[in-house]
Amino acid sequence: MKYAVVIEKGDNSYGADVPDLPGCVAVGETRDEAMSLIKEAIEFHLEGMREDGEIIPKPHTETEYVEVLSA
């Protein structure tokens, strides 16, 4: 399965979260580190859900960029 990941650049780090898996987040010093950590976080999150007998949500979030002209 492929889940959409939102990456946000902060002043000193990058944050990553998965809209389809509330609470599944990671923070890294670099974008690559944040992506590596969120992959691990997704796997861990799904493992916990399976162990708890929860239904694994199918990915449904889609992403697009919208270009706007500045005034």
mmCIF file of the C-alpha atoms, coordinates in Angstrom:
data_MODEL
# 
_entry.id   MODEL 
# 
loop_
_atom_site.group_PDB 
_atom_site.id 
_atom_site.type_symbol 
_atom_site.label_atom_id 
_atom_site.label_alt_id 
_atom_site.label_comp_id 
_atom_site.label_asym_id 
_atom_site.label_entity_id 
_atom_site.label_seq_id 
_atom_site.pdbx_PDB_ins_code 
_atom_site.Cartn_x 
_atom_site.Cartn_y 
_atom_site.Cartn_z 
_atom_site.occupancy 
_atom_site.B_iso_or_equiv 
_atom_site.pdbx_formal_charge 
_atom_site.auth_seq_id 
_atom_site.auth_comp_id 
_atom_site.auth_asym_id 
_atom_site.auth_atom_id 
_atom_site.pdbx_PDB_model_num 
ATOM 1  C CA . MET A 1 1  ? 0.000  0.000  0.000  1.00 0.00 ? 1  MET A CA 1 
ATOM 2  C CA . LYS A 1 2  ? 1.090  3.563  -0.611 1.00 0.00 ? 2  LYS A CA 1 
ATOM 3  C CA . TYR A 1 3  ? 0.028  6.263  1.838  1.00 0.00 ? 3  TYR A CA 1 
ATOM 4  C CA . ALA A 1 4  ? 0.235  9.990  1.113  1.00 0.00 ? 4  ALA A CA 1 
ATOM 5  C CA . VAL A 1 5  ? 2.783  11.729 3.343  1.00 0.00 ? 5  VAL A CA 1 
ATOM 6  C CA . VAL A 1 6  ? 2.748  15.467 4.041  1.00 0.00 ? 6  VAL A CA 1 
ATOM 7  C CA . ILE A 1 7  ? 6.193  16.978 4.607  1.00 0.00 ? 7  ILE A CA 1 
ATOM 8  C CA . GLU A 1 8  ? 6.539  20.336 6.325  1.00 0.00 ? 8  GLU A CA 1 
ATOM 9  C CA . LYS A 1 9  ? 9.813  22.228 6.575  1.00 0.00 ? 9  LYS A CA 1 
ATOM 10 C CA . GLY A 1 10 ? 10.311 23.933 9.901  1.00 0.00 ? 10 GLY A CA 1 
ATOM 11 C CA . ASP A 1 11 ? 13.095 26.271 11.003 1.00 0.00 ? 11 ASP A CA 1 
ATOM 12 C CA . ASN A 1 12 ? 15.396 23.432 12.067 1.00 0.00 ? 12 ASN A CA 1 
ATOM 13 C CA . SER A 1 13 ? 13.685 20.209 11.037 1.00 0.00 ? 13 SER A CA 1 
ATOM 14 C CA . TYR A 1 14 ? 11.204 18.479 8.774  1.00 0.00 ? 14 TYR A CA 1 
ATOM 15 C CA . GLY A 1 15 ? 7.909  17.050 9.970  1.00 0.00 ? 15 GLY A CA 1 
ATOM 16 C CA . ALA A 1 16 ? 6.008  14.271 8.255  1.00 0.00 ? 16 ALA A CA 1 
ATOM 17 C CA . ASP A 1 17 ? 2.478  13.038 8.812  1.00 0.00 ? 17 ASP A CA 1 
ATOM 18 C CA . VAL A 1 18 ? 0.074  10.627 7.169  1.00 0.00 ? 18 VAL A CA 1 
ATOM 19 C CA . PRO A 1 19 ? -3.461 12.024 6.725  1.00 0.00 ? 19 PRO A CA 1 
ATOM 20 C CA . ASP A 1 20 ? -4.963 8.529  6.379  1.00 0.00 ? 20 ASP A CA 1 
ATOM 21 C CA . LEU A 1 21 ? -3.344 7.366  9.646  1.00 0.00 ? 21 LEU A CA 1 
ATOM 22 C CA . PRO A 1 22 ? -4.108 9.980  12.321 1.00 0.00 ? 22 PRO A CA 1 
ATOM 23 C CA . GLY A 1 23 ? -1.337 10.194 14.886 1.00 0.00 ? 23 GLY A CA 1 
ATOM 24 C CA . CYS A 1 24 ? 1.282  8.708  12.586 1.00 0.00 ? 24 CYS A CA 1 
ATOM 25 C CA . VAL A 1 25 ? 4.024  11.349 12.542 1.00 0.00 ? 25 VAL A CA 1 
ATOM 26 C CA . ALA A 1 26 ? 7.806  11.683 12.371 1.00 0.00 ? 26 ALA A CA 1 
ATOM 27 C CA . VAL A 1 27 ? 10.378 14.465 12.619 1.00 0.00 ? 27 VAL A CA 1 
ATOM 28 C CA . GLY A 1 28 ? 13.882 14.513 11.176 1.00 0.00 ? 28 GLY A CA 1 
ATOM 29 C CA . GLU A 1 29 ? 16.719 16.972 10.784 1.00 0.00 ? 29 GLU A CA 1 
ATOM 30 C CA . THR A 1 30 ? 16.617 16.489 7.000  1.00 0.00 ? 30 THR A CA 1 
ATOM 31 C CA . ARG A 1 31 ? 13.867 15.675 4.527  1.00 0.00 ? 31 ARG A CA 1 
ATOM 32 C CA . ASP A 1 32 ? 15.466 12.302 3.822  1.00 0.00 ? 32 ASP A CA 1 
ATOM 33 C CA . GLU A 1 33 ? 15.597 11.480 7.521  1.00 0.00 ? 33 GLU A CA 1 
ATOM 34 C CA . ALA A 1 34 ? 11.951 12.486 7.986  1.00 0.00 ? 34 ALA A CA 1 
ATOM 35 C CA . MET A 1 35 ? 10.945 10.263 5.049  1.00 0.00 ? 35 MET A CA 1 
ATOM 36 C CA . SER A 1 36 ? 12.911 7.319  6.409  1.00 0.00 ? 36 SER A CA 1 
ATOM 37 C CA . LEU A 1 37 ? 11.396 7.772  9.860  1.00 0.00 ? 37 LEU A CA 1 
ATOM 38 C CA . ILE A 1 38 ? 7.829  8.131  8.576  1.00 0.00 ? 38 ILE A CA 1 
ATOM 39 C CA . LYS A 1 39 ? 8.189  4.867  6.641  1.00 0.00 ? 39 LYS A CA 1 
ATOM 40 C CA . GLU A 1 40 ? 9.174  3.155  9.901  1.00 0.00 ? 40 GLU A CA 1 
ATOM 41 C CA . ALA A 1 41 ? 6.352  4.952  11.729 1.00 0.00 ? 41 ALA A CA 1 
ATOM 42 C CA . ILE A 1 42 ? 3.778  3.755  9.182  1.00 0.00 ? 42 ILE A CA 1 
ATOM 43 C CA . GLU A 1 43 ? 4.966  0.155  9.504  1.00 0.00 ? 43 GLU A CA 1 
ATOM 44 C CA . PHE A 1 44 ? 4.892  0.388  13.314 1.00 0.00 ? 44 PHE A CA 1 
ATOM 45 C CA . HIS A 1 45 ? 1.477  2.079  13.292 1.00 0.00 ? 45 HIS A CA 1 
ATOM 46 C CA . LEU A 1 46 ? -0.035 -0.597 11.043 1.00 0.00 ? 46 LEU A CA 1 
ATOM 47 C CA . GLU A 1 47 ? 1.534  -3.382 13.110 1.00 0.00 ? 47 GLU A CA 1 
ATOM 48 C CA . GLY A 1 48 ? -0.055 -1.940 16.251 1.00 0.00 ? 48 GLY A CA 1 
ATOM 49 C CA . MET A 1 49 ? -3.427 -1.657 14.551 1.00 0.00 ? 49 MET A CA 1 
ATOM 50 C CA . ARG A 1 50 ? -3.227 -5.316 13.442 1.00 0.00 ? 50 ARG A CA 1 
ATOM 51 C CA . GLU A 1 51 ? -2.290 -6.441 16.956 1.00 0.00 ? 51 GLU A CA 1 
ATOM 52 C CA . ASP A 1 52 ? -5.239 -4.493 18.368 1.00 0.00 ? 52 ASP A CA 1 
ATOM 53 C CA . GLY A 1 53 ? -7.604 -6.060 15.829 1.00 0.00 ? 53 GLY A CA 1 
ATOM 54 C CA . GLU A 1 54 ? -8.334 -2.720 14.169 1.00 0.00 ? 54 GLU A CA 1 
ATOM 55 C CA . ILE A 1 55 ? -9.263 -2.409 10.526 1.00 0.00 ? 55 ILE A CA 1 
ATOM 56 C CA . ILE A 1 56 ? -6.366 -1.102 8.441  1.00 0.00 ? 56 ILE A CA 1 
ATOM 57 C CA . PRO A 1 57 ? -7.593 1.930  6.490  1.00 0.00 ? 57 PRO A CA 1 
ATOM 58 C CA . LYS A 1 58 ? -6.950 1.860  2.776  1.00 0.00 ? 58 LYS A CA 1 
ATOM 59 C CA . PRO A 1 59 ? -5.111 4.889  1.452  1.00 0.00 ? 59 PRO A CA 1 
ATOM 60 C CA . HIS A 1 60 ? -7.583 7.408  0.082  1.00 0.00 ? 60 HIS A CA 1 
ATOM 61 C CA . THR A 1 61 ? -5.889 10.790 0.342  1.00 0.00 ? 61 THR A CA 1 
ATOM 62 C CA . GLU A 1 62 ? -4.799 12.300 -2.956 1.00 0.00 ? 62 GLU A CA 1 
ATOM 63 C CA . THR A 1 63 ? -2.469 15.247 -3.419 1.00 0.00 ? 63 THR A CA 1 
ATOM 64 C CA . GLU A 1 64 ? -2.222 17.938 -6.040 1.00 0.00 ? 64 GLU A CA 1 
ATOM 65 C CA . TYR A 1 65 ? -0.474 21.251 -6.333 1.00 0.00 ? 65 TYR A CA 1 
ATOM 66 C CA . VAL A 1 66 ? -2.447 24.322 -7.341 1.00 0.00 ? 66 VAL A CA 1 
ATOM 67 C CA . GLU A 1 67 ? -0.577 27.186 -8.924 1.00 0.00 ? 67 GLU A CA 1 
ATOM 68 C CA . VAL A 1 68 ? -1.851 30.688 -8.169 1.00 0.00 ? 68 VAL A CA 1 
ATOM 69 C CA . LEU A 1 69 ? -0.593 33.992 -9.424 1.00 0.00 ? 69 LEU A CA 1 
ATOM 70 C CA . SER A 1 70 ? 0.410  36.452 -6.756 1.00 0.00 ? 70 SER A CA 1 
ATOM 71 C CA . ALA A 1 71 ? -1.155 39.893 -6.873 1.00 0.00 ? 71 ALA A CA 1 
# 
